[in-house]
Amino acid sequence: MMAHIPLNSHPDPKKVLIIGGGDGGVLREVVKHPFVQTVDQCEIDEKVIEVSKKYLPHMACGFDSPKVNLHIGDGFDFMKKHKGEYDVIITDSSDPVGPASSLFQKSYYELMKAALKPDGILCCQGECLWLHLNLIKEMLTFCKTVFPVSDYAFTTIPTYPSGQIGFILCSSNPDTNFKEPVTTWGTKELKILKLKYYNSDVHRAAFTLPQFAREAMAHFCLQNIAPAFTHPKE
């Protein structure tokens, strides 16, 4: 989901940057996309990649793709040297504690915007609606000051706290509508790409938030909210 939502929201995602994601899971999905020509991955801890290749080869197989350029180092420093280059930037980070806390701040999003092309899109780890709603609101608040379009999606995943993880999505293109994929795949394409979870319906559904989250984010995300139900008059 972290790969397919942003990539299928961009009309021509040729060049992609992944910050973090040393386990290779996001990379594996990114290189499946036929439009993607080049993927730069910047991971600060080379040991994460080594361990994933050894113990999680099914997840780390994307590192063998000829599309991939692997960079070991700090993502901040890397992006400062690569301005205006990327169609899509994906940040697959750990939780906002310790060194990773800087990846959840406005300055980091400003740095990503500078590394994007004029119509570029980003997707970042967006924590959990049940546990981090105030942090999510804080992030969406500053995203609105940096990007013309920002939104929030979520998906279920059993290995995360509360069985759920979210994504902050931003676009430099004011016409972007994250809720409606610009690239859609039928049953044949989904099988060829070996996708087991993502499809266009799941993409759209990821933006359908529970009511408590919808109300909390109403100021930040445009939601298609149905009118309140009323009983017919007797």
Secondary structure, DSSP 8 states (H G I E B T S, - for coil): -TTHHHHTTSS---EEEEEE-TTSHHHHHHTT-TT--EEEEEES-HHHHHHHHHH-HHHHGGGG-TTEEEEES-HHHHHHTSTT-EEEEEEE---SSGGGGGGGSHHHHHHHHHHEEEEEEEEEE---TTT-HHHHHHHHHHHHHH-SEEEEEEEE-TTSGGGEEEEEEEESSTT--TTS-SS---HHHHHHTT-SS--HHHHHHTT---HHHHHHTTTTS-------------
